Amino acid sequence: MNVMKSIFRNEGLLLLRNKFLTIPLLVNILCWGYVIIFYEIQPIHYEERAAAFYQSFIWILLLDLLIVGLIAIYMASKDRESDFEQLVVTYDVKNMEWIIGKWLITQLYGLCITVITIVVQALWLASASMTIGDWFKNIVYVFIQMEGAFLLLISIGFLFATLIKSMFAYLVIPAILVLSLMFPFDYVGKAYMWDNPKFHLLTPFDYMFIGSPYDGVWGIHHVLKSSILHQSAIVLLGITVIVVTLLLFRRYRMSKKEKKMIPIILTVFIIPAIVLSGMRFMQYEQALKQYVTTGQLYVEPFQGDDDESYNIWMNSYYEYNKDDQPYEFSMEKTNLSVELQADDQINVQSTLTIQNNGNEAVNDVYLTLYHGLKIKECTSAKSVTCSQDKDFITLHFDQMIQPGEEFDLNVHYQGKILQYRDDGYIEQAFIKNQRIYLPKEAGWYPLIGKRPLVIAREHNNLYAQFELRNARLVEDFPTEFTVNITRENQKVPLALTIPEISKDTFQGTSQYGLSLLGGNFKEEKVGHIRVVAHPEVIKGAAEVIERYQKAWSFMEDWLGVPMSPSVIYILSDNYYYLTQYSANHDFFVLKSEYKDDFEIAYELKNELTQEGIFDNNQDFHILSDAMVWMVANHLQEQVSFAEWYKSNWGVEGEDLTVVNLLQSYEEKGSEQFKDVIKYLFHYWTELDNKHDFDMKAALKQYEGESRR
């Protein structure tokens, strides 16, 4: 032990004298200084401090892993290259003392980088809007991610420096980083055939997230437990690797005691490493299996036999407007008594008031409820039989439901609501102590009609053999909701797409429906809109939403279509992408980011022209661009439409006759131009076949009607 201390102390002094080894420490300090200063000097913040921290953390960690791994190679091989090691082994120095002394000082160097990162994180996030408990969990998360990765990379560095007695040993570290992190690094939740997502577990730090481990109002809670498990296995694996190095280092001079001890130590660490690795694997395997099972339940195969029909089938997956299926019945009232339980369980007593708005009497009425929730009781004043098949509930009445007739239905159901998306990386619906999310798309309460909750199609190039998205669930009629929520050991605040009238009781009318959110958020009003967002981004969100409001008001006055929502959720990127196309009517979702005027204009235009997004009709796309220009010009004055169009979309040799026709109306005045674009838009919406849109013919009709 004294010899090991001597080696440790001597190697430490050598490190302190090596000025080049201070450069990585200074680089870390300078990088974090730049990140913090760049964030704090902004007058308005569109993302949280923690989000900015983790975006930079991944990049800096990758650089640190490369540097520390190369230093490990250097520390293990420098004395051999200088022939000093040849002299040392002639003395009474045990292999274990020599290797472990060097290994520990290298670990200390990695710990210095970790300490710098944690000090920066702790000081910066101390001013963030989070509890002390969450602040501490963030520190723990960063510590285990960095130290586990450093321990493994340093051990691997020592192993390969022992095995490869040349400069080629230095190539091992970048090769390992590239091989282990290449696929997870730019992963977006859709693994291809040659990219098994289970292999993403084979990384020096837990990389089982998309983009960033930070999830806005839910922080890092979704990755913390799995990361602790993953990194615990990594730590044990790192110790196992250095023990293997001891076995291989100059075996001829290994003492009898070392020969006995090393296999025992190896066994002590390798068994729990295998157990923890297996637990982490099974944890992800379960999520992936549920995701695959979900996709197989909904997937639709291609049934055509030619390229044209295949292309139509492929594009139809993205045509969200086709999800909207009218139904002659409406849900007039929905009263829910919801009990949120542990392990993602939900228990609901519901009273539904349903009306027949059709012209025919029927015996069967259909509802939609997630298939993981099972009906325990289904009763009505009218004699009814309830049957459940996957997501669909069939209500069969002995007496026919007449046109205009209303009836009440009591449904008691319960089950596990946990759902996954993106190869099991993202939890689509969950009930945890620190975070809750039950989006409407999860089907956690009864919806009227037969509604697909998921749209899925075959995709032979993907590992799962399909791709899926949430269906766009649009209601034909508004519903009066009353929701009472009880919960166990959950203290986070709750928000619903209807207002809260008392503690955990919500009431209001919505044509969108219900999405329940619980986490670290703040609710404020921007104009007449309720905004639910992380406390740090509420100011930035308000600035963006004020410009949205200006655009919504303009489009409502101009086109006569309802646009402005009553509630907006500000969600992290992953959940925004899951929800953005399904949000409709009086509900809207945004990301924590700045949006310029044209981004706002394009988004609102797309909301009105879903049917034409994949149409190759050039006249329609020119009309779309004119609508975008109108909205952007209202938000901030732009150059003329023709000039803007030519600078953005103009192609040499393109026929600009239609653009010039529109420009002639703009030259007559802004009101004339607004009137023409409004006419063209309504002309397009009334066409049965949108591909037949002909702007010249529409303008000719406009001129004829304007002369009357």
N, C-alpha and C positions, 0 to 999 in steps of 0.2 A: 504493500500500500504506500509506503514512503517513497518507493521508486516511482510509482505512478504519479504521486503528487509532484515529485521533482520534474518528471517529464511534462506534466501539465503546466507547471510554473515556467519551465524553460521555453516551451512552445508558446506560452502566452506572452512572454517577453519578446520573443522573435516576431510575433504578430504585431505587437505594439510598435516595434521598430520599423515594420514594413509600411511605409507611407502609402503604398498603392492600395493596401487593404482598407484604408480609411475612405477611399473614393466611393465604394458602394454605400457606406453609411451616409456620406454627404449627399449622394444622389437621392437617396430616400428622403432625407430632410428637405432638399430643394424641391423634389417632385410634390411632396405633400404641402409644402409652403405655397407652391404655385396653385395647386388645386383649391386650397382653402381661400387664398386671396382672391382668385378668380371668381369663386362663388360669392364671397361676402361683399365684394364691391358692387355686385348687381343690385340695382334699386328695388327690383321685384324678383322674387324667387318663384320659378315655375316647377321646381322639384325640391324634395326634401334634402336636408344635409346628409342624411344617411344614404339616400339614393346616389348623391354625388360622390360620397365616400366609396361606396361599393363599386361604382362604375370604374373608378381609378384603381381601387384595391386589386381587382383581378389582373390588370395589366402590370402593376408594380410587383405583385406577387410572382407573376411569370418571370419577370426580369430577375427578381431576387432568387428564385429557384435555380435559374441558370447560373448565376454568379456563385451561390453557395455550393452548388454541385461541383463546379469547376475548382473552387477553393478546396473542396474535400479531396479531389483527385491530386491537387498540388500538395496538400498536407500529407497525404499517404505516400507520395512518390518522391518528394523533394530530397529526402535523405538518401534514398537509394540512388538517385541520379548523381548526387554529389559524393557517393561512396562512403558517406558518414555512417550509413546503416550497417555496412560491412564491419566497421569498427565496433559499433554498438553491440552487435550480436556476439562479439567475443567476450563481452562482460556478462556479469550475472544479472541480466535483465530478461524477465519472462516475456514471452510473446504477448500475453494478455496485458501486461503493464505498458508495453511499448505501444500497442495498437490503441488500447482504451484511453491512454493518456492523450494521444493525438486526437482521437475521436471526440473526447469530451471538450477539448479546447475549440475544436471546429464547431461542435454543437453550441458552445458559448458564443461563438461569433454569430451563428444564426440567431441565437436568442437576443443578441444586441439589436439585430434588425427587427425582430419581433417586438422588442420593447419600444423601439422608436415608433413603430406603427401603432402600437397600443396606446402610447402616451399621446400621440397625435389624435387618434380616434377618441380617446377618453376626454381630452380637453375640448375637441371640436363638438362632439355630440353632447357634451354637458349643456350646451346652449340649445340643443334640439328639443322639440316637443315630444318627449317620451318620458315614461316613468323611470325611477331609479332602477327598478327591476329589469326593464327593457334595456336600459343603458348598460347594465352589468351583463346581460345576456349577449349583447352585441360584442362586448369585450371578450367574453368567453368564446364566442363563435370565431372571432378573428384569431385568438390565441391558438385554439385547437387546429384551425385550418393551417396556420403558418408553421407551428411547431411540429405537427405531425408530418407535414410535407418536408420540412427541413431535415427532420430526423431520418426519414426514409432516404432522401436524396443523398445525404452525407454518408449514410451506411452503404448505399449503392456505389458511391464514389470510392470509398475505401475498398470495397469488394473488387471492383474492376481495375483499380490501381494495383491491386495484388495480383489479379489474373493477367492483366495486359501490361507488360513491362516496357512500354514505349509511349510515344506521344499520342498514339491512337486511342489511348484510354480517355483522353479529353473529349473525344467524339461521342462517348457513350452517353453523357448527360444530355446534350441537346437531342440526341437520337431518342432517348427515353421520353423526354418532354414532348417531342413531336409525335411519337407513336401513341402516347397515352392521352394527350390533350388535343390532337388534331381534330378528331371527330366531335368531341364535346364542345370545342371552342366556338364553332359557328353553327351549332345545332339549333334548329328552330322548332323542334317538336315533331318532325316527320323524318324518321330514319329510313334510308334507302336499303335495298336488298342486301347490299354488301356492308351495311353499317348496323350491326346488331346493337340496339341500345343498352343491352345488358353489359356489353364491354365498356360502356362509359363509366362503370363502377371502378375500372382499373386505372385510377388516377391518384397522384400523390396527395391531392386534397379533394374534398367532396365537391364534384362539379355537376351534380344531378339537379341542375336548375337551368332555366333558359334565360340568357341575357344577364341577369343579376339575381343574387340571392334575396334582394330586398324587394318587398311586395307592397309598398305604399302603406295603406292603413293597417296592414297585417304585419308589417315589419319583416323580421327573419324567422318568425315562429314556425313557418312551414318547413324550414330546412334545419333548424337547430338540433332536434333530437336525432335525425338521421345522420347529420354531420358528426355529432359526437360519437355515434356508433361506428361510422366509417373511419374516422380519424383514430379511434381507439384501436381498431384493427390495423391501421397504418403504423401506429406507434409500435405495436407488438411485432409487426412485420419488419420494421426498421431494426429493432433489437435482434430479431432472428437473423437478419442479413449480416449484421456486424458479428454475431456469434459464428456464422458460417465463415466469415472472413478470418476469424481467429483459427478456425480449423484448417484453413488453406495456407495461412502465412507461415512459411518456414517450418513445415511439420516435423522435420528431422530434429529440431531443437526444442520441441514441445515437452514440457515436464510431465511427469506421471500424474501429478495433481491436475494439471490442465487437461490431460487426456481423459480423466474421469469427470471433471467438472463441466467441461464444455458440452458434451452430449446431453447431460442432465439439464443444463441451462437452456439448451436448444429445445428440448422437449417441453420444458416449463413454459416457454414463450410461444412455441409454434402451435400448440394445441388450442389455447385461448384465441390466438390469431385466426385459426381456421374456424372456430366456433363463431366469433364475432363477424368474420367475413361472411359466413353462411347466413347469419341473422340479417345482415344488411342486404345480402342477395335476395333472401326470401321476402324482405320488406318491399323491395322494388319489384320482384317477380309478381307479388300479389297485385300491386298497382297496375303493372303492365297487363296481367291476365284479365283484370276487370275491364281495362280499356279495350283489349282485343275482343272480349266477350260482347261488350257494348257495340262495337263496330259490326261484328258478325250478326248481331240481332237486327240491325237496320240496313246493312249493305245491300245495294241493288246492282246486279251484274249487267253488263252490256249485252243486249239481246239482238242487236242488228248484225248486218253482214257486209257493210261497205264503209269506206272512209268518211263519207259525208255524214252519214247518220252517227258515226262514232264521234266526230267533231261536235255535232249538235248535242250528243249525250254528254260529252266532256264539259262543254260550256254551260249546260243546264245546271250543273252542280253549283256554279257561281251566280246563277240567276235567282237571287233571294226573293224577288217579287213573286216567283212561282210558288213559294211556300204559302202565300196568302190564299186560303181556301174559304170562301163564304159558307156560312152555316145558318140555317133558318131559325135555329133556337138561340136564345141569348141568356146569359147568366145575369139576372137582374140584381141579385143580392148574394153576397158570400160572407158568412159569419164563421170565423175560425177561432177555436181555442187550441192554441199550439203549445205543446210541452216539448222543449228542447232538452234532450237527454244526453248522457255520456256516450262516447263511441259512435258519434254521428247518428244517433237514433232520434226519431221524431215520432210523436204521438199526437194525433189531431182529431178533435171532434168538430165536424163541419155541418153547417146548416145552409143549404143552397136554395135559392128561389130562381126557378127556370121558367122561361116563357117561350111559347111557340109563336114565332113571328111569320111563319109560312102560311100558305093558303090551303094546306091539306092536313087532315087529321092523321096521326101516326101512333103506333104502339111502341116503337123503339126510339129511345133517346140515347145519345152517346156522350161520354165524358172521356177525358184524357188525364191519366195520373201515372207518374213514374212507376215502372214495373217492380221496383224494389220495395215499394210501399204496398202493403197488403190490407185489403178491406176486412175489417172485423165485424162491422155491422152496417146495414144499409136499409133504411126504412122511410116510408112516406105515408101520408094519410090515404093516398091512393094505393091500391094493391100493386106492388112492384117486385120484380125479381132482378137481382143484380149479378152480373157475371163479369169476371175480369180476365182479359186475354192480353198478355204483355202490357202495353201502355194504355189499352183501351178498356173502358167500362161500358157495358151495354145495360141500359135500364129498360126492361120489358114490362109494360103496363098491361093489365087485363083490359082496362078501359082505354079507349083511344084518347090521346091528347088533342083537343080541338084547336083550330087556329085562334090565336089571341089568348089562349088559356095559360094560366100560371099554376105552378105546383111547387111545393116545398119538399126537399129531400134531405135526410140526415145521413151523413156518412162518417163512420169512425174508421180511421186507418192508422197504421203505424209501420215502422220499418227503418232500415238503414238508408240514408240519403247520400252517403259518400259516393261521389262520381269523379272520374278522371278524364282528362283530355291530353292530347299531345304525347302519345306513347307513355302515358302514366306519369309524366313529369308534373302536370298541373292538376290540382284538385279543383274540379268544376263546382262542386257543392260540398260543404263540410260544416260540422258543428263541433268546435273545440272550445276550451276554456278561454283562450285569448283571442279567438277569431271565429267569426260566423259568416257564412255566405250561402244564401239560398236564392239563386236567381230564378226568375220565372221559367227560364229554359230548362231548369232541372225538373220541372213538373212536380213540385212539392205540394201543390194544392190543386184541386180539380179544375180543369179547363173544359169549356163547352166544346163539343164536337170531337171528331176523330182527328187528332193533331199529331203529326210526326214531331217528336222532340229533337230528333237528330236526322240529318241528311248525310248519308254515307254512300260511297260508290267504290267499286273495285278499282284497285290501282296496283298493277303487278310489279311496279318498280319500287314499291315501298315495303319495308320489312313486315308491317302488319297486314299487307295485301289489301289495304283499303285506306281511304282518307275520309274524315268526317268533320262536320261542323254543326253548330247549334242551328236548329231551324228558326226561321223568323216567324214568331207567333203573333199574328195581328188579329185583334178583336174587332168585330163589326159593330159592337155596341158597348157603351161604358157599363161598369159594374159598381154598385155600392158595397164597399168593404168595411167590415169591422173585425179587427184581429186582436185577440188577447194572448199574450205570450208569458209562459212561465218557464223557468230554466233552473238547472242544477249547477251550482259552483261556477257560474258565468257572470262576471261583473262588468264586462265591456258594454259600452253604450250601444244601443240598437237604432237602426234607421230603416224605414220602409219607404216605398214609393208613394205612400199616403201619409198624411201628417200624424204625429203622435199627440193624442189629446190628454193622456195621463201616463204615468209610469208604465211602460211596456203595454200600453193599449193604444191602438192606431185605428183611425177612422177617416174615410174619405171616398170619393168617387174617382175612378181611374179607368181609362180605356186601354191603357197598356197592361196593367195587372200589378203583381206584387213581386218585388225583389227585396229580400231581407239581407241587411249587412250589419255586422258587428265588429268593431275594432277601434283603433285610435283615430277618430275623426272628429271634425267639428262641423256643425250645421249652421249655415248662415243664409240670409236672403239676399239675392242680387236682383233688384227690381222685384218682380212677383215670383221669381224662381227660387225654390229651395235648392241650395247647393250643399252636397255632402262630400267633404274632402279632408285630407290630412291637415291638421292645423297649420303646418308650415307653408302649404301651398294655397291656402284659401285666398290670400291677397292676389297672387298671380292668376289663379283660376277666375277670380272676379273680373280682372282686367280683360281676360280673353272672352269671358261670357258676356260682358258688356258689349263687345263688338259683335258677338253672335246675336245678342238681343237686337242690336241695330239692324243686322242683316235679316233676322226673322221678321221684325216689324215691317221692314221694307218689302219683303216678299209676300207677306200676308196682305198688305195694302195694294201691292202691285198685281199679284196673280190671283188673289182671293182664295188662297189655300191656307189651312191651319199649319203652322210651323213651330211656334214657340212651345217648349215643354213646361211642365209645372215643377219638375224635379230633375236634377243632374247629379250623377255620381262621377267623381274623379277617381279613376282606378289606375292601377299599375298597367304596364304595357300588355302583359299576358292576359289579363282579364278584360282589358279594353278590346283586344282583338277577338276574344270569345263573344263579346256582347255587342260590338259596334253596329252590326247589321241587323240584329234582332231588336234593338231599341227602336221604338216607334211611338207615334202619337204624343203623349204627354211625358215621355221619359227619354232621357238622352244621357250618353256617356262620353267622357273626355279622358284623354291621357294627361299626366302631369307634364305639360310642355307648352312652349309658346307656339302660337299659330299665326301666320301672317294672313293678310286679307284674302289672298287668292286661295290659300288652303281652306279657309272658311267658306269661300264662295263655291269651290269645287265640291266640298262635302255636302253643302245644302242643295246644290244642283243635282248631285247624285241621288239624294234622298227622293227627289221628285221624278227622276228619269231612270229608275232602276231597270225598266224594261228595255231601254235602248243602249245600255252600257256595252253590250257585245254585238251591237248592230254595226255593220260596215257601211251603212248609209251615210255618205259624206255630208248631205244636207242636214241630217240630224246632228252630226257632230259640230257643224258650224252654228246651228241653233244653240246647242249646249254651250259652246264657247261664248256666244253672245249673251246668254243668261249669266255665265260666270263673270263676264266683263261688266254687266249691269250691276251685279251685287258688289263687286270689288270697287267699281266707280262710285257707288253710293257710300262705301266705307271710306274711300280716299280717292280723290280725283285722279283719273288715268288719262293717258293719251287716247286718241280716237280708236274706235273698235278695229277698223281696218288696219291701222298702223300697229296696234297691239297684236292682232292676229298674225300679220305678216312677220313680225319680229319673233313670235313664239312658235308658230306652226307652219309658216310659209315655206314651201319647197319650190325650188327653181323649176319653172315649167308648169306649175300647178294652175289649174283653171280657177281664177278668183272672181268669176262672174257673179256668183251668189254673194260673196263677201262684199263686192262693190255695190250690189243691189241694196244690201242692208246699210252700207255706208251712206247711200243716197238718202235714206230715211233719217239717219243720224244727223246729217247736215241740215235737215229741216227743223231740228230741235230735239232736245232730250225727251220731251213728253211724247213726241211723235214716234221716236225710236222705242220707248217703253211700250207704247200701245201696240206697235208692230210685233215686238218680241212676245208680248203677252198673247196676242192673237195666234201667232205661230205655235206657241206652247200648247194652247188649248186645242188648236187644230190637230196637233200631233197626238195629244192624249185621247182624242175622240176616234182616232183611226183604229179599226179592228186589227189591221196588219201594219204595225209600226214601220216595217221595212219599206212600205209604199210611200213614205213621206217625201213629198216633192215641194221644195221651198218656192220654186217659181210659180207652180200651180196655186200654192197657198197664198202667195203674195198677190196673184191675179184675183183670187177670190176676195182677199182683203180689200183690194182697190175697188172691186165691184160693190162690196157691202158698204164701204166708207162713202160712196157717192150717193147712196140712197138717202 
